[in-house]
Amino acid sequence: MSLLSTLSADVAARRARLRQQILTVTPASFESLALAVFRYQAEHNPIYRQYLHYLHVRPEQTSSLREVPFMPIGFFRNHTILTGVDPRPDLLADTLTFASSGTTGAATSRHYVPDPALYDAVSTRIFEQLYGPLRNVTILALLPSYLERNNSSLVYMVQRFMAQTDADQSGFFLNDFDALTTRLHQLLQRPAHKTLLIGVTFGLLDWAESRTDVSLADYPNLILMETGGMKGRRKELLREEVHDILTSRTGVPIVHSEYGMTELLSQAYSLGQGVFSPSPTLRVLLRDINDPFTIYPAADAAGPGARQSGGINVIDLANLDSCSFLETQDLGQYVGADGHFRVIGRFDNSDVRGCNLMVL
């Protein structure tokens, strides 16, 4: 028996329709679908429903995404965030669960995922939209801090990606920098073959700074991608500083980035310069740093060249079974008029998050 089997017949039918629409969502249909998901979660997610009640929000009167209240992401630390299902302890124990790393003694976020197939489909679509079919990619992962846990959403996603490749040389590397460098040079002898090296920031920096034989300047099909995070191992740096170090040490001209977290099932990717693209199931809205209920207009509405900064609110349609409207502790900035954004830091006095971010 699974969590989804506890849905009532009418809720299950409604969820099934929304799930299918999420898998085929387009930019033109995003807002209407997001509002449909909002009304579904406002009715069937007890924690979110209570939050809306305290705010005196009537979902049936909400007609714009800028009117939707975003739930503080910290709720994942103290509550079981699920929509429509019966959160029985025995069923929760058998449900795929992601947990944040947290700091020593701090409460960690727990994200229950009763529909792993939805997560797999969404994350694959997002990646392949930008980078092409996974079957054509060899993936090398340098994720030491994440591999030391058994409930990392990032490790799970990369494992699922590796399973879809045709390459038998994909793999994880804990702290074996020699083996990683050797594998890289073997793969790069095939210049037409695409290789992704994805790593937590401190791991990539440690690897790059420990080598004198990493020169990768002549391999255009190599994608070097950082996922953020120093995990307390190194001094926090701006993303630009990290990228400068990696490009100067490796010769790779551009460093890609991934933006995601335990509480999200969708990701955003940057093809360089720290500018993240909206993905099919993820959008970012910026809020006033002093008034979380004031949402800034989109960059195109704010005027030509506007680069307004604020707190990052995320709409993640893949969070169908938890909550799709989250107020994060990240600071961001609109870039252009097409939904692109930068992550520029964190709010003061917030916990250091166990995921992808450089702190100002």
Secondary structure as the mmCIF struct_conf table of DSSP 4:
data_model
#
loop_
_struct_conf.conf_type_id
_struct_conf.id
_struct_conf.beg_label_comp_id
_struct_conf.beg_label_asym_id
_struct_conf.beg_label_seq_id
_struct_conf.end_label_comp_id
_struct_conf.end_label_asym_id
_struct_conf.end_label_seq_id
HELX_RH_3T_P HELX_RH_3T_P1 LEU A 3 THR A 6
BEND BEND1 LEU A 7 LEU A 7
HELX_RH_AL_P HELX_RH_AL_P1 ALA A 9 LEU A 23
TURN_TY1_P TURN_TY1_P1 THR A 24 THR A 24
HELX_RH_3T_P HELX_RH_3T_P2 PRO A 27 SER A 29
HELX_RH_AL_P HELX_RH_AL_P2 PHE A 30 HIS A 44
HELX_RH_AL_P HELX_RH_AL_P3 PRO A 46 TYR A 54
TURN_TY1_P TURN_TY1_P2 LEU A 55 HIS A 56
HELX_RH_3T_P HELX_RH_3T_P3 PRO A 59 GLN A 61
BEND BEND2 SER A 64 SER A 64
HELX_RH_3T_P HELX_RH_3T_P4 LEU A 65 GLU A 67
BEND BEND3 VAL A 68 VAL A 68
HELX_LH_PP_P HELX_LH_PP_P1 PRO A 69 PHE A 70
STRN STRN1 MET A 71 PRO A 72
TURN_TY1_P TURN_TY1_P3 ILE A 73 GLY A 74
HELX_RH_AL_P HELX_RH_AL_P4 PHE A 75 ASN A 78
BEND BEND4 HIS A 79 HIS A 79
BEND BEND5 THR A 83 VAL A 85
HELX_RH_AL_P HELX_RH_AL_P5 PRO A 89 ALA A 93
TURN_TY1_P TURN_TY1_P4 ASP A 94 ASP A 94
BEND BEND6 THR A 95 THR A 95
STRN STRN2 LEU A 96 ALA A 99
TURN_TY1_P TURN_TY1_P5 THR A 104 GLY A 105
STRN STRN3 ARG A 110 VAL A 113
BEND BEND7 PRO A 114 PRO A 114
HELX_RH_AL_P HELX_RH_AL_P6 PRO A 116 TYR A 131
HELX_RH_3T_P HELX_RH_3T_P5 LEU A 134 ASN A 136
STRN STRN4 VAL A 137 LEU A 142
HELX_RH_AL_P HELX_RH_AL_P7 PRO A 144 LEU A 147
TURN_TY1_P TURN_TY1_P6 GLU A 148 GLU A 148
BEND BEND8 ARG A 149 ASN A 150
HELX_RH_AL_P HELX_RH_AL_P8 SER A 153 ALA A 163
TURN_TY1_P TURN_TY1_P7 GLN A 164 GLN A 164
BEND BEND9 ASP A 166 ASP A 166
TURN_TY1_P TURN_TY1_P8 ASP A 168 GLN A 169
STRN STRN5 GLY A 171 PHE A 172
BEND BEND10 LEU A 174 ASN A 175
HELX_RH_AL_P HELX_RH_AL_P9 PHE A 177 LEU A 187
TURN_TY1_P TURN_TY1_P9 LEU A 188 GLN A 189
BEND BEND11 ARG A 190 ARG A 190
TURN_TY1_P TURN_TY1_P10 PRO A 191 ALA A 192
BEND BEND12 HIS A 193 HIS A 193
STRN STRN6 LYS A 194 GLY A 199
HELX_RH_AL_P HELX_RH_AL_P10 THR A 201 SER A 210
BEND BEND13 THR A 212 ASP A 213
TURN_TY1_P TURN_TY1_P11 ALA A 217 ASP A 218
TURN_TY1_P TURN_TY1_P12 PRO A 220 ASN A 221
STRN STRN7 LEU A 222 GLU A 226
TURN_TY1_P TURN_TY1_P13 LYS A 231 GLY A 232
BEND BEND14 ARG A 233 ARG A 234
HELX_RH_AL_P HELX_RH_AL_P11 ARG A 239 THR A 250
BEND BEND15 PRO A 253 PRO A 253
STRN STRN8 HIS A 256 TYR A 259
TURN_TY1_P TURN_TY1_P14 THR A 262 GLU A 263
BEND BEND16 LEU A 265 LEU A 265
STRN STRN9 ALA A 268 SER A 270
BEND BEND17 LEU A 271 GLY A 272
TURN_TY1_P TURN_TY1_P15 GLN A 273 GLY A 274
STRN STRN10 PHE A 276 PHE A 276
HELX_LH_PP_P HELX_LH_PP_P2 SER A 277 PRO A 278
STRN STRN11 SER A 279 SER A 279
TURN_TY1_P TURN_TY1_P16 PRO A 280 THR A 281
STRN STRN12 LEU A 282 ARG A 287
BEND BEND18 ILE A 289 ASN A 290
TURN_TY1_P TURN_TY1_P17 PRO A 292 PHE A 293
STRN STRN13 ILE A 295 ILE A 295
HELX_LH_PP_P HELX_LH_PP_P3 TYR A 296 ALA A 298
HELX_RH_AL_P HELX_RH_AL_P12 ALA A 299 ALA A 302
TURN_TY1_P TURN_TY1_P18 PRO A 304 GLY A 305
STRN STRN14 SER A 309 ASP A 316
TURN_TY1_P TURN_TY1_P19 LEU A 317 ALA A 318
TURN_TY1_P TURN_TY1_P20 LEU A 320 ASP A 321
BEND BEND19 SER A 322 SER A 322
BEND BEND20 SER A 324 SER A 324
STRN STRN15 PHE A 325 TYR A 334
BEND BEND21 GLY A 336 GLY A 339
STRN STRN16 PHE A 341 ARG A 346
TURN_TY1_P TURN_TY1_P21 ASP A 348 ASN A 349
HELX_LH_PP_P HELX_LH_PP_P4 SER A 350 ARG A 353
BEND BEND22 GLY A 354 ASN A 356
#
